[in-house]
Amino acid sequence: MKQDSSSGILLMIAAVLALLIENSPLSWVYDALLSTPVEIRVGALHLDKVLLLWINDGLMAVFFLLIGLEVKREFLEGELSKPDQIILPGLGAIGGMVVPAAVYYWLNQGDPLALNGWAIPAATDIAFALGILALLGDRVPVSLRVFLMALAIFDDLGAVLIIAVFYTADLSFTSLLIAGLAVAVMLGMNMMNVTRVSAYMVVGVILWVAVLKSGVHATLAGVIVGMIIPLKDPKDSTQSPLKSVEHGLHQWVAFLIVPIFAFANAGVSLSGFTFDSLLEPIPLGIAAGLFLGKQIGILFFCGIGIWLGFAKLPTGASWWGFYGTSILCGVGFTMSLFIASLAFEQGGGPDAIILGDRLGILVGSALSAVAGYLLLRFANPAKIPESHGT
């Protein structure tokens, strides 16, 4: 469990297991499990969802809480705390979101329903990508790992904004008012130097319920709570409430929550699928966006920045190593599946679209993982010292 690659490997096992079960005689057990109704009622408050939506709306809120904590820490004292550390991954994240979305849009223009999925190939699965880098060991310079982590942080911020702006249902202003009050309470606690994490968690649960009922996706509550929890304890400089929560959540998210999400969402029935199925606009747009759009967008935007002198190649990394890392960013798996669930499935999209988007995500992510690994494995990802040639 101390190995960096372990969470990525477990994620892969969960996805493969879901595929095997869904394409076996036990598929009815898998489908029945995910469609099991789960209900919570406290007085007039009533939450009634199938198990799949509890996973996507509830467990993933904890995942986004961890993202909020990591983003805040990185900006305050981590890899993104200095301007020169931000430019290259920032450019890569912009290119890695814009170009894949453009590829998908180009292949699906003319179909309004299909266009709802334009953001699916814009995501990067940091657990998978870093897991693959970890498998390569010392062959890959630390600077490339830092670049990938920083790019993924910007990518996650972009995904949060996309979800908030483009995948929000009809709004309940009463629920939004309650959510606003909960945020105000937590901000007040932060300003008054309240460092007891349990207090933020109690208000955070109220915020999550309010956001869930408001029409805005409930996972955004996790990001907000993570961004408000204080980094430092003014009474004890050796303590950090934020780092304490982050450390406590990390293994639960990496080894339980994300694999459960992968298992619940990666089950795609391949019955009746042929190679022609992949050439349909939705799966083709997603697969091409992840595998081609990601690497083209990252290389082009970062290349322009380096050429103009705004940024420089990661220390000790070669262009081949940078290219291989850019390909790995096309592993969209977890975040792509999550955005797909918002784009099509929770809106009651047709089964053909739901299966098509998952197929595209699996193919595009697999191609990116294999191609990125092979390039980094057999090409030299590090710069050759000048004394030994160039």
Residue pairs with C-beta under 8 A, 6 or more apart in sequence:
1 251
1 255
3 134
4 130
4 131
4 133
4 134
5 131
5 132
5 134
5 135
6 131
6 254
6 255
7 127
7 131
7 254
7 255
7 258
8 127
8 128
8 129
8 130
8 131
8 132
8 134
9 131
10 254
10 255
10 259
11 125
11 127
11 128
11 131
11 258
11 259
11 262
11 333
11 334
12 128
12 131
13 259
14 259
14 260
14 262
14 263
14 266
15 262
15 263
15 266
15 333
15 362
17 263
18 30
18 262
18 263
18 264
18 265
18 266
18 267
19 266
19 267
19 268
19 270
19 362
21 27
21 29
21 30
21 267
22 30
22 31
22 267
22 268
22 269
23 269
23 270
23 271
27 267
27 269
30 267
33 51
34 50
34 51
34 52
34 264
34 267
35 50
35 51
35 52
36 50
36 51
37 48
37 49
37 50
37 51
38 48
38 49
38 50
38 51
38 54
39 46
39 47
39 48
40 46
40 47
40 48
41 47
45 209
47 209
47 212
49 57
51 264
52 264
52 265
53 346
55 260
55 261
55 264
56 261
56 264
56 265
56 338
56 341
56 346
57 212
57 217
57 218
57 219
58 218
59 257
59 260
59 261
60 219
60 222
60 257
60 261
60 338
61 208
61 218
61 219
61 221
61 222
62 222
62 249
62 252
62 253
62 257
63 219
63 222
63 253
63 257
63 258
63 261
64 160
64 219
64 220
64 221
64 222
64 223
64 226
65 204
65 222
65 223
65 225
65 226
65 245
65 249
66 222
66 226
66 246
66 249
66 250
66 253
67 156
67 160
67 222
67 223
67 226
68 222
68 223
68 224
68 225
68 226
68 227
69 226
69 229
69 242
69 245
69 246
69 249
70 153
70 226
70 246
71 153
71 156
71 157
71 223
71 226
71 227
72 226
72 227
72 229
72 231
72 242
73 231
73 242
73 243
73 246
74 80
74 81
74 150
74 153
75 81
76 231
77 231
79 85
79 146
79 149
79 150
79 153
80 86
80 89
80 150
80 153
85 150
86 150
87 305
87 310
87 311
88 147
88 150
88 302
88 305
88 306
88 311
88 312
88 314
89 147
89 150
89 151
89 153
89 154
90 154
91 301
91 302
91 304
91 305
91 310
91 311
92 147
92 151
92 154
92 297
92 298
92 301
92 302
92 326
92 329
93 151
93 154
93 155
93 158
94 154
94 297
94 301
95 296
95 297
95 298
95 299
95 300
95 301
95 302
96 122
96 124
96 151
96 155
96 293
96 294
96 297
96 298
96 301
96 326
96 329
97 122
97 155
97 158
97 297
98 122
98 297
99 289
99 293
99 294
99 296
99 297
99 300
100 121
100 122
100 289
100 290
100 293
100 294
100 297
101 118
101 119
101 121
101 122
101 289
101 293
102 293
103 121
103 285
103 288
103 289
103 292
103 293
104 117
104 118
104 120
104 121
104 285
104 286
104 288
104 289
104 293
105 115
105 118
105 285
106 285
107 281
107 284
107 285
107 288
108 114
108 115
108 117
108 118
108 281
108 282
108 285
109 115
111 281
113 349
113 353
114 281
114 282
114 285
114 353
116 343
116 344
116 347
116 349
117 282
117 285
117 286
117 339
117 340
117 343
117 344
117 353
117 357
119 159
119 162
119 166
119 167
119 339
119 343
120 286
120 289
120 332
120 336
120 339
120 340
120 343
120 357
120 360
120 361
121 285
121 286
121 287
121 288
121 289
121 290
121 293
121 294
121 332
121 336
121 360
121 364
122 155
122 158
122 159
122 162
122 289
122 332
122 339
123 155
123 159
123 332
123 334
123 335
123 336
123 338
123 339
124 151
124 152
124 155
124 294
124 329
124 330
124 331
124 332
124 335
125 331
125 332
125 333
125 334
125 335
125 336
125 365
126 148
126 149
126 152
126 155
126 156
127 254
127 258
127 334
128 331
128 333
128 334
128 365
128 369
129 148
129 152
129 328
129 329
129 331
129 372
130 145
130 148
130 149
130 152
132 328
132 331
132 369
132 372
132 373
133 140
133 144
133 145
133 148
133 325
133 328
133 376
135 373
136 373
136 376
136 377
136 381
139 376
139 377
139 381
139 382
140 321
140 325
140 376
140 381
140 382
141 314
141 315
141 316
141 317
141 321
141 381
141 382
142 316
143 314
143 315
143 316
143 317
144 314
144 317
144 321
144 322
144 325
144 381
146 314
147 314
147 317
147 322
147 325
148 325
148 328
148 329
151 298
151 329
152 329
155 329
155 335
156 335
159 335
159 339
160 220
160 223
162 339
163 217
163 219
163 220
163 339
163 342
164 216
164 217
164 220
167 217
167 339
167 342
167 343
168 215
168 216
168 217
169 215
169 216
170 215
171 214
171 215
171 216
172 213
172 214
172 215
175 210
175 211
175 213
175 214
175 215
176 210
176 214
176 216
178 206
178 210
179 207
179 210
179 211
179 214
179 216
179 221
182 203
182 204
182 206
182 207
182 210
183 207
183 224
183 228
185 203
186 200
186 203
186 204
186 207
186 224
186 225
186 228
187 228
189 199
189 200
189 203
189 228
190 228
190 229
190 230
193 230
193 234
193 235
194 200
194 230
195 230
195 233
195 234
195 235
195 239
195 241
196 241
197 229
197 241
197 244
197 245
200 225
200 228
200 229
200 241
201 225
204 221
204 222
204 225
207 221
207 224
207 225
208 218
208 221
208 222
210 221
211 217
211 218
211 220
211 221
212 218
212 221
217 342
219 338
229 241
229 242
229 245
230 241
230 242
231 240
231 241
231 242
231 243
232 239
232 240
233 239
233 240
233 241
258 334
261 334
261 337
261 338
262 333
262 334
262 337
265 337
265 338
265 341
265 358
266 333
266 337
266 358
266 362
268 355
268 358
268 359
268 362
269 355
273 355
273 359
277 283
277 356
277 359
278 284
278 287
278 359
278 360
278 363
280 356
282 353
282 356
282 357
282 360
283 356
283 357
283 359
283 360
283 363
284 360
285 360
286 336
286 340
286 357
286 360
286 361
286 364
287 360
287 361
287 363
287 364
287 367
288 364
289 364
290 330
290 331
290 332
290 336
290 360
290 361
290 364
290 365
290 367
290 368
291 327
291 330
291 364
291 367
291 368
291 371
293 330
294 326
294 327
294 329
294 330
294 332
294 368
295 323
295 326
295 327
295 329
295 330
295 368
298 326
298 329
299 322
299 323
299 326
302 311
302 322
302 326
305 311
306 312
306 313
313 319
313 322
314 322
316 382
316 383
317 325
317 381
317 382
317 383
318 379
318 380
318 381
318 382
318 383
318 384
320 375
320 379
320 380
320 381
321 376
321 379
321 380
321 381
321 382
323 375
324 372
324 375
324 376
324 379
324 381
325 372
325 376
325 381
327 368
327 371
327 372
327 375
328 368
328 369
328 372
328 373
328 376
329 368
330 364
330 365
330 367
330 368
330 372
331 365
331 368
331 369
331 372
332 361
332 364
332 365
332 368
333 361
333 362
333 365
336 361
336 364
336 365
337 358
337 361
340 354
340 357
340 358
340 361
343 349
343 357
344 353
344 354
344 357
345 354
384 390
